[in-house]
């Protein structure tokens, strides 16, 4: 299962738990479901943030690679440089 599918599965779980919570009358069970839903949402936010970070790193690494004449075998170097730049590490 790829990362996009993982995110979609989390979205489906959130929808299912929300529907379930809407029919629950017991306050304790309802509160536990709400807490579970919030944990799922937090996990989804983290995955989406990680994906945005990877996408930004990939794009910047590609720019660096092109700027340096598209050399073979230096992909890790450009990836790490892109990560440093995006983190704002100026001393590296």
PyMOL Python script that loads the backbone (N, CA, C, O; Angstrom):
from pymol import cmd

cmd.read_pdbstr("""\
ATOM      1  N   UNK A   1       0.846  -1.172   0.000  1.00  0.00           N
ATOM      2  CA  UNK A   1       0.000   0.000   0.000  1.00  0.00           C
ATOM      3  C   UNK A   1       0.896   1.241   0.000  1.00  0.00           C
ATOM      4  O   UNK A   1       1.793   1.368   0.834  1.00  0.00           O
ATOM      5  N   UNK A   2       0.645   2.155  -0.942  1.00  0.00           N
ATOM      6  CA  UNK A   2       1.477   3.350  -1.014  1.00  0.00           C
ATOM      7  C   UNK A   2       0.992   4.405  -0.017  1.00  0.00           C
ATOM      8  O   UNK A   2      -0.036   4.239   0.638  1.00  0.00           O
ATOM      9  N   UNK A   3       1.750   5.477   0.078  1.00  0.00           N
ATOM     10  CA  UNK A   3       1.437   6.513   1.064  1.00  0.00           C
ATOM     11  C   UNK A   3       0.109   7.199   0.780  1.00  0.00           C
ATOM     12  O   UNK A   3      -0.620   7.545   1.709  1.00  0.00           O
ATOM     13  N   UNK A   4      -0.216   7.401  -0.503  1.00  0.00           N
ATOM     14  CA  UNK A   4      -1.497   8.011  -0.838  1.00  0.00           C
ATOM     15  C   UNK A   4      -2.642   7.123  -0.379  1.00  0.00           C
ATOM     16  O   UNK A   4      -3.647   7.610   0.138  1.00  0.00           O
ATOM     17  N   UNK A   5      -2.486   5.831  -0.567  1.00  0.00           N
ATOM     18  CA  UNK A   5      -3.524   4.892  -0.142  1.00  0.00           C
ATOM     19  C   UNK A   5      -3.633   4.877   1.376  1.00  0.00           C
ATOM     20  O   UNK A   5      -4.736   4.766   1.911  1.00  0.00           O
ATOM     21  N   UNK A   6      -2.509   4.988   2.079  1.00  0.00           N
ATOM     22  CA  UNK A   6      -2.535   5.067   3.545  1.00  0.00           C
ATOM     23  C   UNK A   6      -3.355   6.270   3.998  1.00  0.00           C
ATOM     24  O   UNK A   6      -4.161   6.160   4.921  1.00  0.00           O
ATOM     25  N   UNK A   7      -3.153   7.411   3.356  1.00  0.00           N
ATOM     26  CA  UNK A   7      -3.893   8.618   3.712  1.00  0.00           C
ATOM     27  C   UNK A   7      -5.380   8.447   3.431  1.00  0.00           C
ATOM     28  O   UNK A   7      -6.217   8.847   4.239  1.00  0.00           O
ATOM     29  N   UNK A   8      -5.707   7.861   2.300  1.00  0.00           N
ATOM     30  CA  UNK A   8      -7.119   7.628   1.968  1.00  0.00           C
ATOM     31  C   UNK A   8      -7.761   6.674   2.970  1.00  0.00           C
ATOM     32  O   UNK A   8      -8.920   6.851   3.347  1.00  0.00           O
ATOM     33  N   UNK A   9      -7.015   5.672   3.397  1.00  0.00           N
ATOM     34  CA  UNK A   9      -7.547   4.734   4.389  1.00  0.00           C
ATOM     35  C   UNK A   9      -7.802   5.450   5.717  1.00  0.00           C
ATOM     36  O   UNK A   9      -8.816   5.195   6.367  1.00  0.00           O
ATOM     37  N   UNK A  10      -6.917   6.322   6.117  1.00  0.00           N
ATOM     38  CA  UNK A  10      -7.143   7.107   7.338  1.00  0.00           C
ATOM     39  C   UNK A  10      -8.389   7.977   7.197  1.00  0.00           C
ATOM     40  O   UNK A  10      -9.176   8.085   8.137  1.00  0.00           O
ATOM     41  N   UNK A  11      -8.572   8.592   6.043  1.00  0.00           N
ATOM     42  CA  UNK A  11      -9.764   9.408   5.810  1.00  0.00           C
ATOM     43  C   UNK A  11     -11.034   8.562   5.920  1.00  0.00           C
ATOM     44  O   UNK A  11     -12.028   8.998   6.500  1.00  0.00           O
ATOM     45  N   UNK A  12     -10.994   7.360   5.365  1.00  0.00           N
ATOM     46  CA  UNK A  12     -12.153   6.465   5.462  1.00  0.00           C
ATOM     47  C   UNK A  12     -12.422   6.066   6.910  1.00  0.00           C
ATOM     48  O   UNK A  12     -13.577   6.007   7.330  1.00  0.00           O
ATOM     49  N   UNK A  13     -11.370   5.794   7.675  1.00  0.00           N
ATOM     50  CA  UNK A  13     -11.535   5.439   9.086  1.00  0.00           C
ATOM     51  C   UNK A  13     -12.152   6.599   9.871  1.00  0.00           C
ATOM     52  O   UNK A  13     -13.004   6.388  10.734  1.00  0.00           O
ATOM     53  N   UNK A  14     -11.719   7.814   9.568  1.00  0.00           N
ATOM     54  CA  UNK A  14     -12.279   8.992  10.228  1.00  0.00           C
ATOM     55  C   UNK A  14     -13.773   9.104   9.916  1.00  0.00           C
ATOM     56  O   UNK A  14     -14.581   9.365  10.807  1.00  0.00           O
ATOM     57  N   UNK A  15     -14.129   8.908   8.655  1.00  0.00           N
ATOM     58  CA  UNK A  15     -15.538   8.969   8.260  1.00  0.00           C
ATOM     59  C   UNK A  15     -16.366   7.896   8.971  1.00  0.00           C
ATOM     60  O   UNK A  15     -17.459   8.176   9.463  1.00  0.00           O
ATOM     61  N   UNK A  16     -15.847   6.678   9.023  1.00  0.00           N
ATOM     62  CA  UNK A  16     -16.575   5.588   9.684  1.00  0.00           C
ATOM     63  C   UNK A  16     -16.757   5.872  11.171  1.00  0.00           C
ATOM     64  O   UNK A  16     -17.847   5.697  11.715  1.00  0.00           O
ATOM     65  N   UNK A  17     -15.687   6.309  11.821  1.00  0.00           N
ATOM     66  CA  UNK A  17     -15.771   6.585  13.255  1.00  0.00           C
ATOM     67  C   UNK A  17     -16.714   7.752  13.531  1.00  0.00           C
ATOM     68  O   UNK A  17     -17.426   7.747  14.535  1.00  0.00           O
ATOM     69  N   UNK A  18     -16.724   8.744  12.658  1.00  0.00           N
ATOM     70  CA  UNK A  18     -17.629   9.892  12.822  1.00  0.00           C
ATOM     71  C   UNK A  18     -19.086   9.451  12.690  1.00  0.00           C
ATOM     72  O   UNK A  18     -19.941   9.858  13.477  1.00  0.00           O
ATOM     73  N   UNK A  19     -19.355   8.620  11.695  1.00  0.00           N
ATOM     74  CA  UNK A  19     -20.722   8.097  11.541  1.00  0.00           C
ATOM     75  C   UNK A  19     -21.128   7.277  12.760  1.00  0.00           C
ATOM     76  O   UNK A  19     -22.250   7.392  13.254  1.00  0.00           O
ATOM     77  N   UNK A  20     -20.208   6.453  13.235  1.00  0.00           N
ATOM     78  CA  UNK A  20     -20.495   5.635  14.410  1.00  0.00           C
ATOM     79  C   UNK A  20     -20.775   6.516  15.623  1.00  0.00           C
ATOM     80  O   UNK A  20     -21.726   6.269  16.365  1.00  0.00           O
ATOM     81  N   UNK A  21     -19.961   7.532  15.824  1.00  0.00           N
ATOM     82  CA  UNK A  21     -20.128   8.426  16.977  1.00  0.00           C
ATOM     83  C   UNK A  21     -21.466   9.148  16.941  1.00  0.00           C
ATOM     84  O   UNK A  21     -22.054   9.422  17.988  1.00  0.00           O
ATOM     85  N   UNK A  22     -21.948   9.458  15.748  1.00  0.00           N
ATOM     86  CA  UNK A  22     -23.207  10.191  15.652  1.00  0.00           C
ATOM     87  C   UNK A  22     -24.399   9.377  16.157  1.00  0.00           C
ATOM     88  O   UNK A  22     -25.437   9.948  16.490  1.00  0.00           O
ATOM     89  N   UNK A  23     -24.264   8.072  16.217  1.00  0.00           N
ATOM     90  CA  UNK A  23     -25.356   7.233  16.685  1.00  0.00           C
ATOM     91  C   UNK A  23     -25.200   6.722  18.104  1.00  0.00           C
ATOM     92  O   UNK A  23     -26.053   5.978  18.589  1.00  0.00           O
ATOM     93  N   UNK A  24     -24.143   7.099  18.768  1.00  0.00           N
ATOM     94  CA  UNK A  24     -23.867   6.601  20.113  1.00  0.00           C
ATOM     95  C   UNK A  24     -24.530   7.521  21.146  1.00  0.00           C
ATOM     96  O   UNK A  24     -24.416   8.745  21.070  1.00  0.00           O
ATOM     97  N   UNK A  25     -25.207   6.922  22.089  1.00  0.00           N
ATOM     98  CA  UNK A  25     -25.863   7.718  23.135  1.00  0.00           C
ATOM     99  C   UNK A  25     -25.093   7.702  24.449  1.00  0.00           C
ATOM    100  O   UNK A  25     -25.240   8.617  25.260  1.00  0.00           O
ATOM    101  N   UNK A  26     -24.281   6.683  24.670  1.00  0.00           N
ATOM    102  CA  UNK A  26     -23.494   6.596  25.898  1.00  0.00           C
ATOM    103  C   UNK A  26     -22.363   7.625  25.851  1.00  0.00           C
ATOM    104  O   UNK A  26     -21.543   7.600  24.933  1.00  0.00           O
ATOM    105  N   UNK A  27     -22.313   8.523  26.827  1.00  0.00           N
ATOM    106  CA  UNK A  27     -21.324   9.611  26.842  1.00  0.00           C
ATOM    107  C   UNK A  27     -19.891   9.107  26.893  1.00  0.00           C
ATOM    108  O   UNK A  27     -19.024   9.665  26.220  1.00  0.00           O
ATOM    109  N   UNK A  28     -19.623   8.083  27.660  1.00  0.00           N
ATOM    110  CA  UNK A  28     -18.261   7.554  27.768  1.00  0.00           C
ATOM    111  C   UNK A  28     -17.796   7.005  26.424  1.00  0.00           C
ATOM    112  O   UNK A  28     -16.689   7.296  25.971  1.00  0.00           O
ATOM    113  N   UNK A  29     -18.643   6.218  25.804  1.00  0.00           N
ATOM    114  CA  UNK A  29     -18.311   5.657  24.496  1.00  0.00           C
ATOM    115  C   UNK A  29     -18.150   6.769  23.470  1.00  0.00           C
ATOM    116  O   UNK A  29     -17.231   6.740  22.651  1.00  0.00           O
ATOM    117  N   UNK A  30     -19.042   7.743  23.519  1.00  0.00           N
ATOM    118  CA  UNK A  30     -18.973   8.878  22.593  1.00  0.00           C
ATOM    119  C   UNK A  30     -17.643   9.625  22.754  1.00  0.00           C
ATOM    120  O   UNK A  30     -16.977   9.928  21.764  1.00  0.00           O
ATOM    121  N   UNK A  31     -17.262   9.917  23.990  1.00  0.00           N
ATOM    122  CA  UNK A  31     -16.013  10.648  24.244  1.00  0.00           C
ATOM    123  C   UNK A  31     -14.799   9.847  23.767  1.00  0.00           C
ATOM    124  O   UNK A  31     -13.848  10.420  23.235  1.00  0.00           O
ATOM    125  N   UNK A  32     -14.829   8.546  23.953  1.00  0.00           N
ATOM    126  CA  UNK A  32     -13.717   7.700  23.478  1.00  0.00           C
ATOM    127  C   UNK A  32     -13.637   7.697  21.955  1.00  0.00           C
ATOM    128  O   UNK A  32     -12.548   7.722  21.383  1.00  0.00           O
ATOM    129  N   UNK A  33     -14.784   7.668  21.311  1.00  0.00           N
ATOM    130  CA  UNK A  33     -14.793   7.735  19.845  1.00  0.00           C
ATOM    131  C   UNK A  33     -14.274   9.080  19.357  1.00  0.00           C
ATOM    132  O   UNK A  33     -13.508   9.136  18.395  1.00  0.00           O
ATOM    133  N   UNK A  34     -14.678  10.152  20.005  1.00  0.00           N
ATOM    134  CA  UNK A  34     -14.204  11.490  19.626  1.00  0.00           C
ATOM    135  C   UNK A  34     -12.687  11.572  19.793  1.00  0.00           C
ATOM    136  O   UNK A  34     -11.999  12.139  18.944  1.00  0.00           O
ATOM    137  N   UNK A  35     -12.171  11.014  20.872  1.00  0.00           N
ATOM    138  CA  UNK A  35     -10.722  10.999  21.090  1.00  0.00           C
ATOM    139  C   UNK A  35     -10.030  10.176  20.003  1.00  0.00           C
ATOM    140  O   UNK A  35      -8.988  10.580  19.488  1.00  0.00           O
ATOM    141  N   UNK A  36     -10.602   9.035  19.657  1.00  0.00           N
ATOM    142  CA  UNK A  36     -10.053   8.189  18.599  1.00  0.00           C
ATOM    143  C   UNK A  36     -10.046   8.935  17.263  1.00  0.00           C
ATOM    144  O   UNK A  36      -9.067   8.875  16.519  1.00  0.00           O
ATOM    145  N   UNK A  37     -11.127   9.628  16.967  1.00  0.00           N
ATOM    146  CA  UNK A  37     -11.215  10.405  15.723  1.00  0.00           C
ATOM    147  C   UNK A  37     -10.133  11.476  15.693  1.00  0.00           C
ATOM    148  O   UNK A  37      -9.500  11.685  14.659  1.00  0.00           O
ATOM    149  N   UNK A  38      -9.916  12.149  16.804  1.00  0.00           N
ATOM    150  CA  UNK A  38      -8.882  13.194  16.845  1.00  0.00           C
ATOM    151  C   UNK A  38      -7.493  12.587  16.651  1.00  0.00           C
ATOM    152  O   UNK A  38      -6.644  13.194  15.997  1.00  0.00           O
ATOM    153  N   UNK A  39      -7.252  11.414  17.200  1.00  0.00           N
ATOM    154  CA  UNK A  39      -5.962  10.740  16.994  1.00  0.00           C
ATOM    155  C   UNK A  39      -5.779  10.383  15.518  1.00  0.00           C
ATOM    156  O   UNK A  39      -4.690  10.543  14.967  1.00  0.00           O
ATOM    157  N   UNK A  40      -6.840   9.904  14.886  1.00  0.00           N
ATOM    158  CA  UNK A  40      -6.767   9.606  13.455  1.00  0.00           C
ATOM    159  C   UNK A  40      -6.481  10.870  12.650  1.00  0.00           C
ATOM    160  O   UNK A  40      -5.657  10.851  11.736  1.00  0.00           O
ATOM    161  N   UNK A  41      -7.153  11.962  12.984  1.00  0.00           N
ATOM    162  CA  UNK A  41      -6.933  13.231  12.279  1.00  0.00           C
ATOM    163  C   UNK A  41      -5.503  13.723  12.455  1.00  0.00           C
ATOM    164  O   UNK A  41      -4.886  14.222  11.513  1.00  0.00           O
ATOM    165  N   UNK A  42      -4.987  13.579  13.663  1.00  0.00           N
ATOM    166  CA  UNK A  42      -3.600  13.987  13.908  1.00  0.00           C
ATOM    167  C   UNK A  42      -2.640  13.145  13.067  1.00  0.00           C
ATOM    168  O   UNK A  42      -1.687  13.675  12.495  1.00  0.00           O
ATOM    169  N   UNK A  43      -2.884  11.858  12.992  1.00  0.00           N
ATOM    170  CA  UNK A  43      -2.050  10.989  12.161  1.00  0.00           C
ATOM    171  C   UNK A  43      -2.126  11.380  10.692  1.00  0.00           C
ATOM    172  O   UNK A  43      -1.116  11.372   9.988  1.00  0.00           O
ATOM    173  N   UNK A  44      -3.325  11.722  10.231  1.00  0.00           N
ATOM    174  CA  UNK A  44      -3.491  12.154   8.849  1.00  0.00           C
ATOM    175  C   UNK A  44      -2.746  13.456   8.594  1.00  0.00           C
ATOM    176  O   UNK A  44      -2.076  13.597   7.571  1.00  0.00           O
ATOM    177  N   UNK A  45      -2.857  14.409   9.515  1.00  0.00           N
ATOM    178  CA  UNK A  45      -2.126  15.680   9.359  1.00  0.00           C
ATOM    179  C   UNK A  45      -0.619  15.445   9.286  1.00  0.00           C
ATOM    180  O   UNK A  45       0.072  16.075   8.486  1.00  0.00           O
ATOM    181  N   UNK A  46      -0.118  14.546  10.114  1.00  0.00           N
ATOM    182  CA  UNK A  46       1.318  14.245  10.113  1.00  0.00           C
ATOM    183  C   UNK A  46       1.747  13.621   8.790  1.00  0.00           C
ATOM    184  O   UNK A  46       2.796  13.969   8.249  1.00  0.00           O
ATOM    185  N   UNK A  47       0.948  12.711   8.274  1.00  0.00           N
ATOM    186  CA  UNK A  47       1.284  12.087   6.989  1.00  0.00           C
ATOM    187  C   UNK A  47       1.269  13.102   5.856  1.00  0.00           C
ATOM    188  O   UNK A  47       2.143  13.090   4.989  1.00  0.00           O
ATOM    189  N   UNK A  48       0.276  13.974   5.868  1.00  0.00           N
ATOM    190  CA  UNK A  48       0.192  14.980   4.812  1.00  0.00           C
ATOM    191  C   UNK A  48       1.358  15.965   4.905  1.00  0.00           C
ATOM    192  O   UNK A  48       1.902  16.380   3.881  1.00  0.00           O
ATOM    193  N   UNK A  49       1.743  16.340   6.122  1.00  0.00           N
ATOM    194  CA  UNK A  49       2.884  17.238   6.298  1.00  0.00           C
ATOM    195  C   UNK A  49       4.174  16.566   5.828  1.00  0.00           C
ATOM    196  O   UNK A  49       5.016  17.202   5.194  1.00  0.00           O
ATOM    197  N   UNK A  50       4.324  15.286   6.138  1.00  0.00           N
ATOM    198  CA  UNK A  50       5.513  14.545   5.700  1.00  0.00           C
ATOM    199  C   UNK A  50       5.556  14.462   4.181  1.00  0.00           C
ATOM    200  O   UNK A  50       6.624  14.582   3.580  1.00  0.00           O
ATOM    201  N   UNK A  51       4.397  14.258   3.559  1.00  0.00           N
ATOM    202  CA  UNK A  51       4.347  14.187   2.103  1.00  0.00           C
ATOM    203  C   UNK A  51       4.730  15.532   1.490  1.00  0.00           C
ATOM    204  O   UNK A  51       5.491  15.581   0.524  1.00  0.00           O
ATOM    205  N   UNK A  52       4.204  16.624   2.052  1.00  0.00           N
ATOM    206  CA  UNK A  52       4.558  17.955   1.531  1.00  0.00           C
ATOM    207  C   UNK A  52       6.056  18.207   1.670  1.00  0.00           C
ATOM    208  O   UNK A  52       6.681  18.776   0.775  1.00  0.00           O
ATOM    209  N   UNK A  53       6.625  17.783   2.791  1.00  0.00           N
ATOM    210  CA  UNK A  53       8.053  17.959   3.013  1.00  0.00           C
ATOM    211  C   UNK A  53       8.873  17.158   2.000  1.00  0.00           C
ATOM    212  O   UNK A  53       9.841  17.670   1.438  1.00  0.00           O
ATOM    213  N   UNK A  54       8.482  15.897   1.767  1.00  0.00           N
ATOM    214  CA  UNK A  54       9.175  15.072   0.774  1.00  0.00           C
ATOM    215  C   UNK A  54       9.063  15.669  -0.617  1.00  0.00           C
ATOM    216  O   UNK A  54      10.035  15.697  -1.372  1.00  0.00           O
ATOM    217  N   UNK A  55       7.864  16.150  -0.954  1.00  0.00           N
ATOM    218  CA  UNK A  55       7.662  16.737  -2.280  1.00  0.00           C
ATOM    219  C   UNK A  55       8.523  17.982  -2.465  1.00  0.00           C
ATOM    220  O   UNK A  55       9.115  18.180  -3.525  1.00  0.00           O
ATOM    221  N   UNK A  56       8.590  18.820  -1.431  1.00  0.00           N
ATOM    222  CA  UNK A  56       9.402  20.030  -1.507  1.00  0.00           C
ATOM    223  C   UNK A  56      10.886  19.670  -1.608  1.00  0.00           C
ATOM    224  O   UNK A  56      11.628  20.289  -2.371  1.00  0.00           O
ATOM    225  N   UNK A  57      11.311  18.674  -0.840  1.00  0.00           N
ATOM    226  CA  UNK A  57      12.711  18.243  -0.889  1.00  0.00           C
ATOM    227  C   UNK A  57      13.044  17.690  -2.264  1.00  0.00           C
ATOM    228  O   UNK A  57      14.092  18.002  -2.829  1.00  0.00           O
ATOM    229  N   UNK A  58      12.154  16.872  -2.798  1.00  0.00           N
ATOM    230  CA  UNK A  58      12.370  16.285  -4.119  1.00  0.00           C
ATOM    231  C   UNK A  58      12.500  17.375  -5.183  1.00  0.00           C
ATOM    232  O   UNK A  58      13.385  17.313  -6.037  1.00  0.00           O
ATOM    233  N   UNK A  59      11.623  18.363  -5.128  1.00  0.00           N
ATOM    234  CA  UNK A  59      11.658  19.446  -6.117  1.00  0.00           C
ATOM    235  C   UNK A  59      12.943  20.255  -6.002  1.00  0.00           C
ATOM    236  O   UNK A  59      13.560  20.593  -7.012  1.00  0.00           O
ATOM    237  N   UNK A  60      13.350  20.569  -4.763  1.00  0.00           N
ATOM    238  CA  UNK A  60      14.575  21.361  -4.579  1.00  0.00           C
ATOM    239  C   UNK A  60      15.806  20.545  -4.988  1.00  0.00           C
ATOM    240  O   UNK A  60      16.719  21.086  -5.612  1.00  0.00           O
ATOM    241  N   UNK A  61      15.844  19.278  -4.653  1.00  0.00           N
ATOM    242  CA  UNK A  61      16.974  18.426  -5.039  1.00  0.00           C
ATOM    243  C   UNK A  61      17.085  18.355  -6.558  1.00  0.00           C
ATOM    244  O   UNK A  61      18.186  18.368  -7.109  1.00  0.00           O
ATOM    245  N   UNK A  62      15.950  18.281  -7.222  1.00  0.00           N
ATOM    246  CA  UNK A  62      15.954  18.256  -8.686  1.00  0.00           C
ATOM    247  C   UNK A  62      16.497  19.567  -9.253  1.00  0.00           C
ATOM    248  O   UNK A  62      17.263  19.558 -10.216  1.00  0.00           O
ATOM    249  N   UNK A  63      16.103  20.686  -8.658  1.00  0.00           N
ATOM    250  CA  UNK A  63      16.633  21.992  -9.091  1.00  0.00           C
ATOM    251  C   UNK A  63      18.146  22.038  -8.933  1.00  0.00           C
ATOM    252  O   UNK A  63      18.860  22.473  -9.837  1.00  0.00           O
ATOM    253  N   UNK A  64      18.632  21.585  -7.776  1.00  0.00           N
ATOM    254  CA  UNK A  64      20.077  21.594  -7.524  1.00  0.00           C
ATOM    255  C   UNK A  64      20.805  20.708  -8.528  1.00  0.00           C
ATOM    256  O   UNK A  64      21.855  21.084  -9.051  1.00  0.00           O
ATOM    257  N   UNK A  65      20.251  19.548  -8.791  1.00  0.00           N
ATOM    258  CA  UNK A  65      20.848  18.613  -9.746  1.00  0.00           C
ATOM    259  C   UNK A  65      20.951  19.267 -11.122  1.00  0.00           C
ATOM    260  O   UNK A  65      21.985  19.171 -11.782  1.00  0.00           O
ATOM    261  N   UNK A  66      19.878  19.931 -11.554  1.00  0.00           N
ATOM    262  CA  UNK A  66      19.910  20.600 -12.852  1.00  0.00           C
ATOM    263  C   UNK A  66      20.901  21.759 -12.861  1.00  0.00           C
ATOM    264  O   UNK A  66      21.615  21.959 -13.844  1.00  0.00           O
ATOM    265  N   UNK A  67      20.949  22.526 -11.767  1.00  0.00           N
ATOM    266  CA  UNK A  67      21.873  23.658 -11.682  1.00  0.00           C
ATOM    267  C   UNK A  67      23.331  23.216 -11.771  1.00  0.00           C
ATOM    268  O   UNK A  67      24.187  23.969 -12.235  1.00  0.00           O
ATOM    269  N   UNK A  68      23.603  22.007 -11.329  1.00  0.00           N
ATOM    270  CA  UNK A  68      24.974  21.485 -11.351  1.00  0.00           C
ATOM    271  C   UNK A  68      25.252  20.634 -12.593  1.00  0.00           C
ATOM    272  O   UNK A  68      26.224  19.879 -12.620  1.00  0.00           O
ATOM    273  N   UNK A  69      24.421  20.751 -13.599  1.00  0.00           N
ATOM    274  CA  UNK A  69      24.682  20.064 -14.859  1.00  0.00           C
ATOM    275  C   UNK A  69      24.214  18.625 -14.921  1.00  0.00           C
ATOM    276  O   UNK A  69      24.697  17.859 -15.755  1.00  0.00           O
ATOM    277  N   UNK A  70      23.302  18.246 -14.074  1.00  0.00           N
ATOM    278  CA  UNK A  70      22.727  16.887 -14.060  1.00  0.00           C
ATOM    279  C   UNK A  70      23.776  15.779 -13.917  1.00  0.00           C
ATOM    280  O   UNK A  70      23.780  14.830 -14.701  1.00  0.00           O
ATOM    281  N   UNK A  71      24.651  15.889 -12.939  1.00  0.00           N
ATOM    282  CA  UNK A  71      25.686  14.863 -12.779  1.00  0.00           C
ATOM    283  C   UNK A  71      25.107  13.533 -12.289  1.00  0.00           C
ATOM    284  O   UNK A  71      24.118  13.491 -11.557  1.00  0.00           O
ATOM    285  N   UNK A  72      25.747  12.470 -12.712  1.00  0.00           N
ATOM    286  CA  UNK A  72      25.322  11.119 -12.330  1.00  0.00           C
ATOM    287  C   UNK A  72      25.927  10.766 -10.981  1.00  0.00           C
ATOM    288  O   UNK A  72      27.086  11.087 -10.719  1.00  0.00           O
ATOM    289  N   UNK A  73      25.156  10.107 -10.122  1.00  0.00           N
ATOM    290  CA  UNK A  73      25.678   9.567  -8.877  1.00  0.00           C
ATOM    291  C   UNK A  73      25.753  10.533  -7.713  1.00  0.00           C
ATOM    292  O   UNK A  73      26.347  10.204  -6.686  1.00  0.00           O
ATOM    293  N   UNK A  74      25.171  11.718  -7.840  1.00  0.00           N
ATOM    294  CA  UNK A  74      25.236  12.683  -6.739  1.00  0.00           C
ATOM    295  C   UNK A  74      23.853  12.979  -6.165  1.00  0.00           C
ATOM    296  O   UNK A  74      23.646  14.016  -5.534  1.00  0.00           O
ATOM    297  N   UNK A  75      22.914  12.071  -6.385  1.00  0.00           N
ATOM    298  CA  UNK A  75      21.545  12.298  -5.947  1.00  0.00           C
ATOM    299  C   UNK A  75      21.424  12.474  -4.442  1.00  0.00           C
ATOM    300  O   UNK A  75      20.681  13.343  -3.985  1.00  0.00           O
ATOM    301  N   UNK A  76      22.133  11.674  -3.666  1.00  0.00           N
ATOM    302  CA  UNK A  76      22.071  11.794  -2.212  1.00  0.00           C
ATOM    303  C   UNK A  76      22.618  13.147  -1.764  1.00  0.00           C
ATOM    304  O   UNK A  76      22.052  13.788  -0.878  1.00  0.00           O
ATOM    305  N   UNK A  77      23.704  13.574  -2.367  1.00  0.00           N
ATOM    306  CA  UNK A  77      24.283  14.876  -2.032  1.00  0.00           C
ATOM    307  C   UNK A  77      23.257  15.996  -2.222  1.00  0.00           C
ATOM    308  O   UNK A  77      23.107  16.855  -1.354  1.00  0.00           O
ATOM    309  N   UNK A  78      22.554  15.987  -3.356  1.00  0.00           N
ATOM    310  CA  UNK A  78      21.577  17.031  -3.628  1.00  0.00           C
ATOM    311  C   UNK A  78      20.358  16.908  -2.723  1.00  0.00           C
ATOM    312  O   UNK A  78      19.787  17.917  -2.308  1.00  0.00           O
ATOM    313  N   UNK A  79      19.960  15.683  -2.417  1.00  0.00           N
ATOM    314  CA  UNK A  79      18.825  15.471  -1.522  1.00  0.00           C
ATOM    315  C   UNK A  79      19.136  16.050  -0.135  1.00  0.00           C
ATOM    316  O   UNK A  79      18.323  16.770   0.444  1.00  0.00           O
ATOM    317  N   UNK A  80      20.328  15.723   0.387  1.00  0.00           N
ATOM    318  CA  UNK A  80      20.705  16.208   1.713  1.00  0.00           C
ATOM    319  C   UNK A  80      20.850  17.732   1.732  1.00  0.00           C
ATOM    320  O   UNK A  80      20.476  18.383   2.708  1.00  0.00           O
ATOM    321  N   UNK A  81      21.390  18.290   0.659  1.00  0.00           N
ATOM    322  CA  UNK A  81      21.494  19.740   0.571  1.00  0.00           C
ATOM    323  C   UNK A  81      20.111  20.375   0.557  1.00  0.00           C
ATOM    324  O   UNK A  81      19.889  21.390   1.217  1.00  0.00           O
ATOM    325  N   UNK A  82      19.190  19.793  -0.182  1.00  0.00           N
ATOM    326  CA  UNK A  82      17.814  20.307  -0.235  1.00  0.00           C
ATOM    327  C   UNK A  82      17.163  20.238   1.143  1.00  0.00           C
ATOM    328  O   UNK A  82      16.482  21.177   1.553  1.00  0.00           O
ATOM    329  N   UNK A  83      17.366  19.143   1.853  1.00  0.00           N
ATOM    330  CA  UNK A  83      16.809  19.028   3.208  1.00  0.00           C
ATOM    331  C   UNK A  83      17.365  20.114   4.114  1.00  0.00           C
ATOM    332  O   UNK A  83      16.616  20.741   4.863  1.00  0.00           O
ATOM    333  N   UNK A  84      18.684  20.345   4.051  1.00  0.00           N
ATOM    334  CA  UNK A  84      19.294  21.386   4.882  1.00  0.00           C
ATOM    335  C   UNK A  84      18.715  22.762   4.545  1.00  0.00           C
ATOM    336  O   UNK A  84      18.382  23.542   5.437  1.00  0.00           O
ATOM    337  N   UNK A  85      18.601  23.040   3.269  1.00  0.00           N
ATOM    338  CA  UNK A  85      18.068  24.339   2.859  1.00  0.00           C
ATOM    339  C   UNK A  85      16.638  24.529   3.349  1.00  0.00           C
ATOM    340  O   UNK A  85      16.292  25.593   3.862  1.00  0.00           O
ATOM    341  N   UNK A  86      15.822  23.520   3.196  1.00  0.00           N
ATOM    342  CA  UNK A  86      14.425  23.634   3.590  1.00  0.00           C
ATOM    343  C   UNK A  86      14.258  23.712   5.093  1.00  0.00           C
ATOM    344  O   UNK A  86      13.293  24.302   5.578  1.00  0.00           O
ATOM    345  N   UNK A  87      15.184  23.125   5.839  1.00  0.00           N
ATOM    346  CA  UNK A  87      15.151  23.244   7.293  1.00  0.00           C
ATOM    347  C   UNK A  87      15.698  24.581   7.758  1.00  0.00           C
ATOM    348  O   UNK A  87      15.437  25.019   8.878  1.00  0.00           O
ATOM    349  N   UNK A  88      16.461  25.225   6.882  1.00  0.00           N
ATOM    350  CA  UNK A  88      17.062  26.512   7.239  1.00  0.00           C
ATOM    351  C   UNK A  88      18.405  26.375   7.916  1.00  0.00           C
ATOM    352  O   UNK A  88      18.863  27.302   8.583  1.00  0.00           O
ATOM    353  N   UNK A  89      19.050  25.218   7.751  1.00  0.00           N
ATOM    354  CA  UNK A  89      20.389  25.011   8.327  1.00  0.00           C
ATOM    355  C   UNK A  89      21.402  25.743   7.470  1.00  0.00           C
ATOM    356  O   UNK A  89      21.787  25.257   6.406  1.00  0.00           O
ATOM    357  N   UNK A  90      21.830  26.893   7.919  1.00  0.00           N
ATOM    358  CA  UNK A  90      22.752  27.712   7.126  1.00  0.00           C
ATOM    359  C   UNK A  90      24.208  27.366   7.383  1.00  0.00           C
ATOM    360  O   UNK A  90      25.074  27.701   6.574  1.00  0.00           O
ATOM    361  N   UNK A  91      24.495  26.698   8.504  1.00  0.00           N
ATOM    362  CA  UNK A  91      25.884  26.422   8.865  1.00  0.00           C
ATOM    363  C   UNK A  91      26.439  25.161   8.216  1.00  0.00           C
ATOM    364  O   UNK A  91      27.645  24.921   8.264  1.00  0.00           O
ATOM    365  N   UNK A  92      25.574  24.353   7.610  1.00  0.00           N
ATOM    366  CA  UNK A  92      26.047  23.098   6.984  1.00  0.00           C
ATOM    367  C   UNK A  92      26.529  23.309   5.578  1.00  0.00           C
ATOM    368  O   UNK A  92      26.954  22.358   4.922  1.00  0.00           O
TER     369      UNK A  92
END
""", "prot")
cmd.dss("prot")
cmd.show_as("cartoon", "prot")
cmd.util.cbc("prot")
cmd.orient("prot")
